[in-house]
Amino acid sequence: MSKRIVIVGGGVIGLCTAYYAAELGHRVTVFDRASEEDRGCSYGNAGMITPSHFVPLAAPGAIRLALKWMWNPESPFYMKPRLDRRLIEWAWRFRQAATAAHVSESAPLLLQLNLAGRGCFEQLTREWGDVFGLTPKGIIMICNTEEGLEHEVATAATGRALGLPVEILDAKQLAAMEPGLSMRAAGGVYFPMDAYLTPDRFMSALIERLRERGVDLAWNTPVTGWNRGEGRIDGVMTSRGAVNADEFVICGGAWTAAIARQLKLRLPMQAGKGYSLTLPRPRKQPAHAMILSEARVAVTPMGSAVRFGGTMEITGEITGTDLSINPARVRGIVNAVSKYLPDFTADDFQEVQPWAGLRPCSPDGLPYIGRFQSFDNLSVAAGHAMMGLSLGPITGKLMSELLSGSAPSIPIERLSPDRYA
Ligand SMILES: Cc1cc2nc3c(=O)[nH]c(=O)nc-3n(C[C@H](O)[C@H](O)[C@H](O)COP(=O)(O)OP(=O)(O)OC[C@H]3O[C@@H](n4cnc5c(N)ncnc54)[C@H](O)[C@@H]3O)c2cc1C
């Protein structure tokens, strides 16, 4: 049965949900507070599709590392210590989740979702043509310390045990994979099932397909409130007026906690600000996408350009848009790049305008995907942190199944939005 579906938020998660729902014959409207020209989190990211990222952010050792990094303004992580009730609750829940048991229970699901996500991108490339630059060539984690390499090798062993193909590379083998690039590295780990694409091109192609399918894309239209019925949502209030529908899905990225709170629903979420720098004509083009492991910097070839992305600044639960650029953290990315890849120097980045995006981070490092118990026709898909692009299409597919009344093709109980209710 065709339903009227309202989606709040037109980032990669909202638009992929709209796409797969429209494919199943539903009539979809997407509301976004931003304009179509706005280049939010889903556009300037590093474009990686990441089966390699099966360890959730909340993992043993994460707190120790965060405490070490917090005092260095150029490090990959920052959280301003402050008396903010929601930040304290989030940090406490993160600490609760950062256990070996949580990792071993979540890793198989994250891997399954990421592999299925890669499958969706391959399918979309077959259907749409090569319009977003999908490159299924794997990603290399490059380590410039023995300690860093040991850590990546241990992660690789876990991946192997889960059935993921992984190759450990010494410095010589690494150099052979990147013959055109100088590298300062102790070695690396190659994840051949990873892939990458150009996210801005993916988003444009998606918007074009949505228009062809008659999806109503309402930009510059924030959802400001809800009309509640008996255990249901009747409609949303927007600057266009009230809009009724059969189903409502919150895909508000880092804004999701604030949107859910309008309905007295608790979805702890912090914005994790990150930056990217794109060189349109790099002096060298890497043959692979790579992650500079200890520095947590992603390097992604995108056509003739190359994008460098990194840092995670926990900026709080957002209602507005804080995309201010912290120069020290941008410097941290640039310095890391020339430390691992000496072909690139700070001069290469002189003219580059840094881009900032707000990752939606849940405390346990898992997205919220599913229906709320308290409303029959309200669901959420948000909180994908560093994997929103990678998991965009599979999230959209699972949501479309759920909205059609079918059982999701991957069990998602662990991602329940009621887990902190
Ligand atoms: C530097 C960096 C690198 C990254 N690299 C990768 C990568 O390589 N691979 C990967 O998979 N992921 C990556 N990510 C993460 C990825 O970009 C995010 O997980 C993803 O974009 C989140 O998508 P989203 O749709 O949930 O949120 P968003 O894209 O933020 O979309 C949410 C939308 O909701 C709208 N909204 C908010 N409130 C309202 C309201 N009240 N009414 C209407 N609309 C509203 C907002 O305007 C926004 O457009 C990276 C992120 C950063 C910052």
The ligand as a Gaussian input file, in Angstrom:
#p B3LYP/6-31G(d) Opt

LIG

0 1
 C       35.513000      15.480000       7.944000
 C       34.475000      14.392000       7.781000
 C       34.785000      13.263000       7.057000
 C       33.852000      12.233000       6.932000
 N       34.165000      11.155000       6.151000
 C       33.264000      10.166000       5.990000
 C       33.556000       9.051000       5.154000
 O       34.626000       8.974000       4.557000
 N       32.630000       8.061000       5.050000
 C       31.431000       8.125000       5.701000
 O       30.652000       7.181000       5.589000
 N       31.116000       9.189000       6.471000
 C       31.993000      10.210000       6.630000
 N       31.689000      11.270000       7.421000
 C       30.419000      11.271000       8.155000
 C       29.228000      11.600000       7.277000
 O       29.497000      12.768000       6.547000
 C       27.988000      11.784000       8.158000
 O       27.802000      10.642000       8.974000
 C       26.729000      11.963000       7.320000
 O       26.882000      13.025000       6.404000
 C       25.520000      12.231000       8.209000
 O       24.398000      12.312000       7.374000
 P       22.978000      12.718000       7.937000
 O       22.033000      12.683000       6.810000
 O       22.677000      11.884000       9.153000
 O       23.181000      14.200000       8.509000
 P       23.274000      15.587000       7.711000
 O       23.962000      15.443000       6.429000
 O       23.804000      16.576000       8.696000
 O       21.769000      15.899000       7.389000
 C       20.854000      16.277000       8.378000
 C       19.945000      17.308000       7.786000
 O       18.878000      17.605000       8.696000
 C       18.520000      18.957000       8.491000
 N       17.740000      19.445000       9.642000
 C       18.148000      19.617000      10.918000
 N       17.144000      20.075000      11.686000
 C       16.058000      20.181000      10.879000
 C       14.711000      20.598000      11.088000
 N       14.260000      20.994000      12.290000
 N       13.862000      20.600000      10.030000
 C       14.288000      20.199000       8.796000
 N       15.570000      19.792000       8.554000
 C       16.423000      19.776000       9.571000
 C       19.878000      19.649000       8.347000
 O       19.766000      20.906000       7.707000
 C       20.655000      18.632000       7.526000
 O       20.624000      18.908000       6.131000
 C       32.577000      12.336000       7.555000
 C       32.258000      13.490000       8.257000
 C       33.187000      14.527000       8.380000
 C       32.808000      15.760000       9.137000

